[in-house]
Amino acid sequence: MNNDLDTGTPQPGADPLGAALADAEGGPLGRMVGAGEPDFDDVTPTGSVIVRERVSAGYIWLLIIATLGSYAALVAPIGISLSLRVQELAPENIELLGYVVGVGAIAAAISQPLVGMWSDRTRSRLGRRRPFAIGGTIVGLIGLALMAAAPSVPVLALAWVVTQLGWATVLSSLLLSQADRLPEEQRGKVAGLSGFTQMIASVLGVGIASAFIGNSFLVFLVPGLIGAVALTLWVTLVKEPSSRDLVVEQKLTLGRALKDMVFNPKEHPDFAWNWLGRLFFMFGVTFATTFTTLFFASRLSEGGQVADIGGLITILSLFGVVATAGGAILGGFLSDKLKRRRFFVLLAGLAFTAGAIVMAFGGSNATVLIVGSVVTSIGLGVFSAVDQAIVLDVLPERDTEAGRYMGINGYSTTIAQAIAPIVAAPLLLIGVEGADKNFGLLFIVAAACTLIGGNIVMIFVRSAK
């Protein structure tokens, strides 16, 4: 397998922004050295050591731009466009929006490990990852156009599945590029920037789509076209060497694909423990975030109506975005600077747990509840960035099966997001009567899950400092 991937090495004293495009093609990412060299990331089956050099500022900036555009194209429909379309097609059954969103999420979750395995084995002049980024962009744009023209909700759901498959493949390709290229000392920083970018992209995508309300095609396609332009910069300016000479030991068959969607935890214990910790943490996050709006309404509105606290929810959302993005940047950069990962994950778990407990026992004091919510957002931001860096640190078979294992890692989030809301329903009914809901108990359970995932389980990830 060719490990001489091309990302570039920054020159001392160079201006990061001015050198971005020039450095994007730079020098070799990986070089083969003797087994006696001390600074290395991976060892090949032959005993050679792969050293991943620091990537250039150009690589990072183009990665961030591509992530910003692609994520904006994906989240704009979730934030506003799908809701508008469902109201047009089924004004009396707007609850169908939940089914449409859910079907797309399930399809994307199932497809990503398969796409990753295919990507790992791809032989092309453009390398392994760029063909999927290009193909995903085209599929994503087609899906957005189909959504704009959908004559019914079932067709809209099918179009959303196509859209999800496309843009999820793009974002997966960008993440796999990080797995291929980033040395350990830059993973936290890039993960933090990516987390911050996703927060900004959520606001940007919805804002752009909102500007075209009234035109069914533009409200879908403009965010998609911006994503396509951003991805074009990435594909054009970030070079990946040809993989036509790639040696694939096992061809991808249906049986092989199904078998490879699971792994043996005994063979990769650190990856397995981190997967379990992430699962617990995301269970807690999903418990809390899914019902945050209804929780605030129950505590701060006499009738428990969300409409009565619309202004507060807007302010809370803004605080949440700033806190999550700030936590991601700070946690990612400091984890690289101090060369410590587990410490920040432990802090993130404690922060989210503390915030959830404050909310559970905060009564109807709006200030206390907002403080608790902001603390949970900081914890989520830190965890998202630093745990992504840990995933890249402990990723098994990085140079041959990164796509497979990154897809498997994604299940820890998908499972939590799918099951937690279902489990939450009976929890809300414990110890209450009539229309009341036990949100306090739900947030205590959320706190317990994040404490287990961020603190107890992560202790067993031995290779992470």
N, C-alpha and C positions, 0 to 999 in steps of 0.2 A: 504494500500500500504506500502511496506517495504521501509523505508527511511534510513536504516542503511547501506548506501553505503560505500565501503571500499576503501580509497585512502591513508591513512597514514598521520601521523603528524610528521614533522621533529623534531629531537632532538636538543636542544641547543648545538652549537659548532660542530655539525656533518659536515663532509665534503660533500657538495652537490653531487659531482660526485662520490665519493667513496661510498656514501650511496644510490645512485640512485636505484640500483636493490633491495637492502635490504629493502628500505623504500617504494617500490612501492605497497606492499601489506598492509602495516601499519595498523592503527586503523580505527575506524569508521569515516565516513565523517559527517553523520548527527546524532544528538542525540536529543531526545525529552526532553524538559525542561518545567517548568511551565510558564504560561503566564506572570509572573512577571519578568522574566529574561530580561535584557535590550538589550543584544547583539543577534539579530536574523535576519534572512533573510525572512522567510515565516511563515505564520500561517495556520494551517490545518483547515478544516471545523469544527473540534471538538474543536478548540480553543487552541490546543497544538502548541508550537512554534518549528520550525525546525532550529537548529543552524548548519550551515555548517562550519566545522573546516577548518583551513588552510591545503591545500594539501601539500604533501611532495615534496622535490626536485626530487625524483625518478619519481613521477607521471608527473611532468612538463617535465623532460628530455625525458621520454618515449613518451609523447604526442608530443613533438617537433620532435623527430626522426620519429614517425609515420606520422606526417604531412609532413615532408620533403620528405620521400620516396613516399607517396601516391600522393602528388602534383606533384612531378617530373614525376611519371608514367603518370599522366593526361596531363601535359603540353608538354611533349616531342613530342607527335603527332602533337599538334597545332603548336609548334615551328619549326619542321622540317620534321617529319616522314610522315605526311599527304601530305605535299607539294611534297615530293619525290615520293610518291605512285601515286598521281594524275598525275604528269608528266609522270610516266611510263604508266599509263592506258589511259590517254587522253592528249597527248602532245600538241594537237592543241586547247584544251579547258580548259586551266588551271584555268579559271574563275570559273569552277565548284567547286573549293576548297571552295569558299564562301558558296555555298549551302550545302556542306557536313558539314562544321563546324556549320552552322546555325541550321541545322536539329538536330544535336547532342545536341546543347545548349538548344533548345526548349524542346526536350524530357527530358533532365535532370531537367529543370526548372519545368515542369509539374509533374514529378514523385516525387520530393523531399518532398512536403507536404504530399503526400500519403504514402511514405515510413516513414516519421516522425510519422504520425498517427498510422501506423502499429507497429512501434517501441515502441510507448508509451503504446501499449496494449499487448506487447509480454510477454508471460510466458515461461521462460526457465531456465534451471539450470545455464546457462551462464549469466543470467541477460537480460536486455532489449536491450542494445546497441551492445554488442559484437557479437551476432549472425549476425547482419547486417553488421558489419565490416568484418567478415569472409566471408559472402556470397557476399558482394560487391567486395572483393578482387578476389574471384574466377571468378565472372562474368567479372570483369575488365580484368583479364588475358585472358579469353576466347575471349573477344572482340579484344584485341591486336593481338592474334593469327589469328583471322578471318580477321583483317585488312591486316596483312602480306600476307595472302593467297588470298585476294579478287581478282576475275578475272575481275571485272568491277567496274565503279564508283558507280552505285546504290548499289552493294553489299558492297563496301567500306563504303558508307554512313550508311547502316544498321549496319555494324560492329562498326562504330564509335558511333552510338547510344548505342549499347550494352556496349561499353567501357565507355562512359560517364555515363551511368546509374550505372555501377559498381563502378568506382572510386569516383563519386559524392556521392554515398551512403556511402562509406568509410569515406570521409571527413565530411559528415553530421553526421555520428556516433561519430567522434572525437569532433565535435562542440557540439553535444548534451551531451556528457560526461562532457564537461565544464559547460554546463547549469545545469546538475545534481549535480556537485560536487564543483565548485569553490565558495568560499565566496566572498563577494563584494570586499574586500580589495586586492584580487589577480587577479581580472578579467582584469584590465587594463594591468598589467604586462604580463599575459599569452597572451592576445590579441596582445600586441606589439611584443612578441617573435614569435607568430604565423605569424604575418604580415611580420616580417623580414625573417622568414623561407620560406614563400611562394616566396619572392623575390629571395632568394638564390636557391630555388628549380627550379624556372623557368630557371635560368642559368645552374644549374646542370643537369636537365633533358635533355635540348638541347645538352649540352656538351657530355653527355654520349652517347646519340643517334648518335651524329655526328661521334663518334669514330668507329661506326659500319656501316657507309655508304658503300653500296655495297652488304650488306647482308640484304635482306628484312625482314627476321625473327628477326635477332638479333637487328636491329635498333628499332623495336617495343618492343621486349620481354625483353631485358636487363633492361631498365628502369622499366618495369613492375615487373620483378623479384626482383629488389632492393626494390620497393615499398612493395612487398609481404613479404620480409624479415623484413622490418621495422614494418609492421603491425603485423607480427607474434610476435615480441617482445612485442608490446603493448598488444595484446590479451593474451599472456602467462603470462606476469609479472604484468599487472594492473588488479587486481581482481575486479569483480563486483558481488555482492551477487545474489543468485538465485531469480528470479521473479516468480517462479511457484505458489506462494501464492498471487500474485497480484490480487486485486479486481478491475475488470473493470465494471464501471457502465453502459456504453453504448457500445455495440458491433459495430465493424466497418462494416457497410454495404455500398453499393454504394451510397445510398441516404445520409447517414450520412457523407461519405467522401466528396461528392460534397458540402454539406452544410457547412462542416467545413473548406473548402478552402477559406472561407471569414469569417469575424468577425464583431462584432458590435463596432464601434469606441467609442460610448458613454460608453460602459462597460469598455473599456481599453483605456482611452484617451491618456495617456503617450506613450503607445506602438503605438497608431495611429499617434500621432504627430511626433514621431521619425521616423516611417515608411515614412511619407510624406516628412520630412526633408531629409531623406536618398534618396528618389526618386528624389527630386530636385537636390541634390548634385551630384548624379550619372548621371543625365542628363547632367549637366555641364561638368563633367569629360569625359563622352563619346563624347560630342561635340568636346572637345579639343583633346583628345588622339587619336580618330579615324583618324583625319586629320593632326596630328602633322607633320608627314613626308612630306606630300604633301605641307603643309604650309611652312615648311622650304625650300623646293625645289622652291616654287614660289617666296620666298623672296631672296634667296641666289644663285639661278642658273639662268643664262640668259635665258635658254630655259625651265626652270621649270622642269627639268628632275631629278628624284630621283637619278639616277645613278651618276650624277655629284657631289653629296654631300654624297656619301656612307661613306667616312671616318668620316665626321661630325656626321652623324646619329649614327654610332657606338659609338663615344665619348659621344653623347647626351644620348644614351641608358644606357651607363655605369653610367653617372652622375645621370640619372633618377633612376636607381636601388639603388644606394647608398643613394640618397636623400630620396626616399620613405621608404627604410628600416630604415634609421636613424630616420626619422620622426615617424615611427611606434614604434620603441623602446623607443625613448625619450617621446613621447606622452603617451604611455601606462604606463611606469614606473612612470612618474610624476603625472599622473592622480590618480594612486593608492597612491603615497606618499603624495600628497596634498589633497587627497579625494575630488577632483573636476573633473567633467567630462565636463559639458557644456562649461566651460571656454576654454578648449582645442578644443572643436568642433567649438566654435566661432572663435578662432584663426586660425583653419584649414580653415574655410570658408573664412576668410579675406585673408589668405595667397594665397589660390588658386585663389581667385578673383583678388588680386593684380598681381599675376604672369600672369594671362590671359590677363589683361589689358595692362601690359608691353609688352607682345607679340603682342597684337593687334596694338599698336602704336609704336612698336620698329623699324619699317621700315626694312631696309636691313642690320642693324648692327648686325652681328653674335653674338658678345659678349652680347649685350642687350637681344637678343632673347634666348640665352642659359641661362642667369640669370633668365629670366622670366619662362622658362621651369623648371628649378631646383626649383624655389619657388613653382610652382604648384605641383611638385612632393613631396616636403616636406609637403605641405598642405594635399595632398592625403594620405600620410603615417600616419600623425597624425589623420586625420579623420577616416581612416580605422580601426585603433587600438582602439581609444577611443569610436567611435560609436558602435563597436562590444561589448565593455564593457557595454555601455549604454543599448544596446539591452538585454544583460543578466540581467542587473539591473531591467529593466521594463518588463521583459518577463512574460506574464500572465500564470497562471496555470502551474508554473514551474515543479511541481512534478507529474503532471498527463498528461499534453498536451504540453510539451516542443517541441516535434517533430513537432506538427502541427504549432505552432506559429513561430518556426524558419524557417519552410518552407514558411510560409506566408511572413515573413520578407525578404526572399530571392527574392520575386517577385519585391521588390523595386529596386533591382539592375537589374534583368532580363528585366523588362519592359523598364527601361531606356536604356539598351544596345540594345534592339530590336527596339525601336521607334526613339531614338535620331538620328541615322544615316539617317533614312528616312526623318525626319524633317529637317535635316541639308542640304539636297540636294537643296531644293528651296531657303534656306537662302543664299547659296553660289552664287546664280544667281541674287540676288537683287543688282541693281545699277551698274552692269557691262555688258560689251558687249563681244561678241566673245568667246575666250577660257579663258578669265580672270575669276577668282573666288574671291568672297568677303570673304576671310578668316578673315579679320579684324572684320567684322560684326559677323561672327560665334564665334569668341573668346570673343567678347563683350557679346553676348547672353550666352555663357558658364559662363562668370564671373557673370552675373546676376543670373543664376540658382544656382551657388554655394553660392552666397551671401544670396539668399533666403533660401536655404536648410540648410546652416551651421549656419546662424545667426538669420534670422527672425523666421522661423518655430521652431527651437530648443528652443527658449525662452519659448514655451508653454509646454515643457516637465518638468512639475513641480517637479516630484520626483527626478530628476537628479540634483545633486548639481553643 
